[in-house]
Amino acid sequence: MKIALANPVESNNRQGNVVGYPNMGLLSLISYVREKTKGDEVQIEYIETMPMDRHIRMVEKIKPDIYGISFASHTLTYKKNPYALINEIKSRFPGLPVICGGTHPTAMPEDVLERSRADIVCIGEGEETFLELIAYFQGGIRSLSEIKGIAYRGENGEFIRTAKRKFCDINSLPMPAWDIIDLNNYSGPHLRKTGGYATCVLSSRGCPFNCVYCSNPIWRTDKPWFRMKDPKFVVKEIGYLYDRGVREIYIRADELNPNVGWCLKLCSEIKKAGWKDLYFQCNLRVDAINDELASALADINCWLVYLGIESVNQRVIDGIDKRFKVEKVPEVCKVLKKYGIQIFGYMMLYQVWEENKELRWETPSEVDNTIRTTWRLSRANLLDYISWQFATPMPGARLWDIAVRHNLMKKEMKGVWDINMRIPGVSERRMTRQRLLGFLMQGYFAARKGRINWRMWKRILRKMSYVVRSLG
């Protein structure tokens, strides 16, 4: 049996068609299927992000028995979005089963089946589910109804969703299929400490928190919402990548430190490996940073951490259920700076939430306060890099449901740089000016500090062009 597993096609949008990392979910799925099947029983081809015409030619060349595609909700804003690709695949190869997975299919399986010609949707984690789907198409399972964690159309076209699938033991999974990846095809993180190869590893799955704006549907299909890998398994994967020439790794987790004890163990295992010329980046929660953790991160050459600050207004932080005190931001920045760690702050404009079912939102003056405070933190050398975006409803997030209930969403959803919600009493002109100021600050900070990954020059150029057009 031949299987093609694919990413969406190139976006043709402001992102500059830059691909930072391979699809880690698909790499995990591929390695799992290879481990559980005989070597000559199943052949899997991974189709990387590429233009649609090349994508179709790849499918023609592979001649798969099953075609799978994984995608997120934001890719539906692309001109050639996953639904267009799926429909083109079905037109060219009408008998080819098309299976969809990823965050958007998990959050909105009925939408996928209604708006595309996909045959089956995987809901939640895909490893065990996809293995059973292979068995179904091989004749080993008689009915789709026997497979947990999927949705499909019945004989009369009705929507059928099977029983929920429990989470797998992530420590029983094999290492992702890095052997099929050409690292030259990926740019790595936006900011770089070193030259050479840079990529990511996944140290955990999920997040124990539930911020209003966050769409994390795959890891909320079951509990626990947050699962950590054995630090030794993470270090084994890092060692494999190091031997392939990787010298910088972004430890991909919503936050690395919800469990500080586990995080310290991971740092200890990495330190034992003795990689003096290997550098790290990671995401951290503001409220779980202390001197011991900062010291441990510095000991493993973690030179950059990303903090989800979002807003410096306590009313907003409480409203979106972010769960930290804004006065801690300068304190934790000082702790990190004590150990020479640079700081990237994620900022999000115009948050929306509910209190007792009544709509609340971030005011223009609160947004201005965040902009001013960010500037002051930078002047005090407590913040090195920033990014700005508008709070954007995504399927699977509470913000999506709030925006639907209060009729806030604009007719056509766009990217996070764009205005996707109508904020009561706030003009789009004012929102645009505040975003533009944030972009100019972002560019100034990045130019001043350096470490820009110039392999992403197309994306940088497109964003600069976008800012210039905004000035007009």
Backbone hydrogen bonds, N-H to C=O, Kabsch-Sander energy under -0.5 kcal/mol:
donor,donor_aa,acceptor,acceptor_aa,energy
3,I,43,Q,-3.0
4,A,66,I,-2.5
5,L,3,I,-0.5
5,L,45,E,-2.8
6,A,68,G,-2.8
7,N,47,I,-1.7
10,E,50,M,-1.4
16,G,13,N,-1.6
18,V,15,Q,-0.7
20,G,18,V,-0.6
24,M,22,P,-1.0
27,L,23,N,-2.1
28,S,24,M,-2.0
29,L,25,G,-2.1
30,I,26,L,-2.8
31,S,27,L,-2.0
32,Y,28,S,-2.1
33,V,29,L,-2.5
34,R,30,I,-2.5
35,E,31,S,-1.9
36,K,32,Y,-1.9
37,T,33,V,-1.3
41,E,38,K,-1.6
42,V,38,K,-1.1
43,Q,1,M,-3.1
44,I,42,V,-0.5
45,E,3,I,-3.0
47,I,5,L,-3.0
47,I,45,E,-0.6
48,E,46,Y,-0.7
55,H,51,P,-2.3
56,I,52,M,-2.7
57,R,53,D,-1.9
58,M,54,R,-2.2
59,V,55,H,-2.0
60,E,56,I,-2.4
61,K,57,R,-2.2
62,I,58,M,-2.5
63,K,59,V,-2.6
65,D,2,K,-3.5
66,I,2,K,-1.3
67,Y,97,P,-2.5
68,G,4,A,-3.1
69,I,99,I,-2.3
70,S,6,A,-1.9
71,F,101,G,-1.9
75,T,72,A,-1.0
76,L,73,S,-1.8
77,T,74,H,-1.7
78,Y,75,T,-1.4
79,K,11,S,-0.8
81,N,78,Y,-0.6
81,N,79,K,-0.9
85,L,81,N,-2.2
86,I,82,P,-3.0
87,N,83,Y,-2.5
88,E,84,A,-1.9
89,I,85,L,-2.6
90,K,86,I,-2.5
91,S,87,N,-1.7
92,R,88,E,-2.4
93,F,89,I,-3.0
96,L,93,F,-2.0
99,I,67,Y,-2.7
99,I,97,P,-0.5
100,C,120,I,-2.6
101,G,69,I,-2.3
104,H,71,F,-1.5
106,T,102,G,-1.8
107,A,103,T,-2.2
108,M,104,H,-3.1
112,V,108,M,-1.6
113,L,109,P,-2.0
114,E,110,E,-2.1
115,R,111,D,-2.5
116,S,112,V,-1.1
119,D,98,V,-2.1
120,I,98,V,-1.9
121,V,151,A,-2.7
122,C,100,C,-3.5
123,I,149,G,-3.0
124,G,122,C,-0.6
130,F,126,G,-3.0
131,L,127,E,-1.7
132,E,128,E,-1.8
133,L,129,T,-2.0
134,I,130,F,-2.3
135,A,131,L,-1.8
136,Y,132,E,-2.1
137,F,133,L,-2.3
138,Q,134,I,-1.4
139,G,135,A,-0.5
139,G,136,Y,-1.2
140,G,135,A,-2.9
141,I,135,A,-0.9
146,E,143,S,-1.5
147,I,144,L,-1.9
148,K,146,E,-0.6
149,G,163,A,-2.8
151,A,121,V,-1.9
152,Y,160,I,-2.4
153,R,119,D,-0.6
154,G,158,E,-3.2
157,G,154,G,-2.0
160,I,152,Y,-2.9
162,T,150,I,-2.4
170,I,168,C,-0.9
172,S,169,D,-2.1
173,L,170,I,-0.8
177,A,27,L,-1.5
178,W,176,P,-2.7
180,I,177,A,-1.5
181,I,178,W,-1.8
183,L,181,I,-0.8
185,N,182,D,-2.2
186,Y,183,L,-1.5
187,S,19,V,-2.2
188,G,20,G,-1.8
192,R,451,R,-3.0
197,Y,245,G,-0.8
199,T,248,E,-2.0
201,V,250,Y,-1.5
203,S,201,V,-0.6
203,S,252,R,-1.1
204,S,252,R,-0.6
205,R,227,R,-2.7
207,C,225,W,-0.7
212,V,320,I,-2.4
214,C,211,C,-1.1
216,N,214,C,-0.7
220,R,217,P,-1.3
221,T,218,I,-1.1
227,R,205,R,-2.6
229,K,203,S,-2.3
233,F,230,D,-1.3
234,V,230,D,-1.7
235,V,231,P,-2.4
236,K,232,K,-1.8
237,E,233,F,-1.9
238,I,234,V,-2.3
239,G,235,V,-2.5
240,Y,236,K,-1.8
241,L,237,E,-2.1
242,Y,238,I,-2.7
243,D,239,G,-2.2
244,R,240,Y,-0.8
244,R,241,L,-0.6
245,G,242,Y,-1.9
246,V,241,L,-2.3
247,R,197,Y,-2.5
248,E,197,Y,-0.8
249,I,279,Y,-2.6
250,Y,199,T,-2.6
251,I,249,I,-0.7
251,I,281,Q,-2.9
252,R,201,V,-2.9
252,R,250,Y,-1.1
253,A,251,I,-0.7
256,L,283,N,-2.8
260,V,258,P,-0.6
263,C,259,N,-2.2
264,L,260,V,-2.5
265,K,261,G,-1.8
266,L,262,W,-2.4
267,C,263,C,-2.3
268,S,264,L,-2.2
269,E,265,K,-2.4
270,I,266,L,-2.3
271,K,267,C,-2.5
272,K,268,S,-2.0
273,A,269,E,-1.1
274,G,270,I,-0.7
274,G,271,K,-1.2
275,W,270,I,-0.6
276,K,274,G,-1.3
278,L,275,W,-0.9
279,Y,247,R,-2.0
280,F,301,N,-2.2
281,Q,249,I,-1.8
282,C,304,L,-1.3
283,N,251,I,-0.6
284,L,306,Y,-2.6
288,A,285,R,-1.0
289,I,286,V,-0.7
294,A,290,N,-2.4
295,S,291,D,-2.4
296,A,292,E,-2.1
297,L,293,L,-2.4
298,A,294,A,-2.2
299,D,295,S,-1.8
300,I,296,A,-0.7
300,I,297,L,-0.9
301,N,298,A,-1.6
302,C,297,L,-2.3
303,W,280,F,-1.6
303,W,301,N,-1.0
304,L,280,F,-1.0
305,V,342,Q,-2.2
306,Y,282,C,-2.4
307,L,305,V,-0.5
307,L,344,F,-3.1
308,G,284,L,-0.8
309,I,307,L,-1.8
309,I,346,Y,-0.5
310,E,346,Y,-3.5
311,S,309,I,-3.0
314,Q,312,V,-0.6
316,V,313,N,-0.6
317,I,313,N,-2.3
318,D,314,Q,-2.8
319,G,315,R,-1.9
320,I,316,V,-2.4
321,D,318,D,-1.1
322,K,317,I,-2.4
323,R,317,I,-0.6
326,V,324,F,-0.5
328,K,325,K,-2.2
329,V,326,V,-1.4
331,E,327,E,-0.7
332,V,328,K,-2.9
333,C,329,V,-2.1
334,K,330,P,-2.0
335,V,331,E,-1.8
336,L,332,V,-2.4
337,K,333,C,-2.5
338,K,334,K,-1.8
339,Y,335,V,-0.6
339,Y,336,L,-1.1
340,G,337,K,-2.0
341,I,336,L,-2.0
342,Q,303,W,-2.9
344,F,305,V,-2.8
345,G,385,Y,-2.9
346,Y,307,L,-2.8
346,Y,344,F,-0.6
347,M,345,G,-0.5
347,M,387,S,-2.1
348,M,310,E,-1.7
349,L,389,Q,-3.2
353,W,360,R,-2.3
355,E,358,E,-2.5
358,E,355,E,-1.9
360,R,353,W,-3.0
362,E,351,Q,-2.5
367,V,363,T,-2.2
368,D,364,P,-2.5
369,N,365,S,-1.9
370,T,366,E,-2.0
371,I,367,V,-2.2
372,R,368,D,-2.7
373,T,369,N,-2.7
374,T,370,T,-2.4
375,W,371,I,-1.8
376,R,372,R,-2.2
377,L,373,T,-2.6
378,S,374,T,-1.9
379,R,375,W,-2.5
380,A,376,R,-1.7
381,N,378,S,-2.0
382,L,377,L,-3.2
383,L,377,L,-0.8
384,D,343,I,-2.0
385,Y,343,I,-2.2
387,S,345,G,-1.7
389,Q,347,M,-1.1
390,F,416,V,-2.3
391,A,349,L,-2.7
397,A,394,M,-2.2
399,L,212,V,-2.3
400,W,397,A,-0.6
401,D,397,A,-1.2
402,I,398,R,-2.4
403,A,399,L,-2.8
404,V,400,W,-2.1
405,R,401,D,-2.5
406,H,402,I,-2.1
407,N,404,V,-1.1
408,L,403,A,-2.7
409,M,403,A,-0.7
410,K,420,N,-2.1
413,M,411,K,-0.6
418,D,415,G,-1.5
420,N,418,D,-0.7
422,R,408,L,-2.9
423,I,421,M,-0.7
426,V,423,I,-2.2
431,M,427,S,-2.0
432,T,428,E,-2.7
433,R,429,R,-2.1
434,Q,430,R,-2.2
435,R,431,M,-2.3
436,L,432,T,-2.5
437,L,433,R,-2.1
438,G,434,Q,-2.1
439,F,435,R,-2.5
440,L,436,L,-2.5
441,M,437,L,-2.2
442,Q,438,G,-2.4
443,G,439,F,-2.5
444,Y,440,L,-2.2
445,F,441,M,-2.8
446,A,442,Q,-2.3
447,A,443,G,-2.4
448,R,444,Y,-2.2
449,K,445,F,-2.3
450,G,446,A,-2.6
453,N,190,H,-2.9
454,W,452,I,-1.1
456,M,453,N,-1.9
457,W,454,W,-1.2
460,I,456,M,-2.2
461,L,457,W,-2.8
462,R,458,K,-2.3
463,K,459,R,-2.2
464,M,460,I,-2.3
465,S,461,L,-2.3
466,Y,462,R,-2.2
467,V,463,K,-2.3
468,V,464,M,-2.3
469,R,465,S,-2.3
470,S,466,Y,-1.9
471,L,467,V,-1.6
472,G,468,V,-0.9
